[in-house]
């Protein structure tokens, strides 16, 4: 991913923590770079579509494992065919751990990169 919509990080994040919201259509990619937790095995990222005055709609989750392989290692998940709307993601699972650190969290909504 060379360009991204926004960039952040997680420090001492827990299951259920949510990202900021963004406008999107068609495509989203989420990348984690350099992950650590007490178990150092995997984390699940779930993408949600915001629905006003109704429960939000899950667009599925992706399991990230490669980002735990050391400095600058990364995992990424892609979601395709998204309707135009507001989206966010949450940490839906941290395998066997109560916390998660991620040095870089990148979100991209451009399929071209």
Beta strands, then each sheet from edge to edge (+ up, - down):
strand 1: 6-13
strand 2: 22-36
strand 3: 43-49
strand 4: 57-64
strand 5: 74-94
strand 6: 100-108
sheet 1: 1+ 6- 2+ 5- 3+ 4-
end
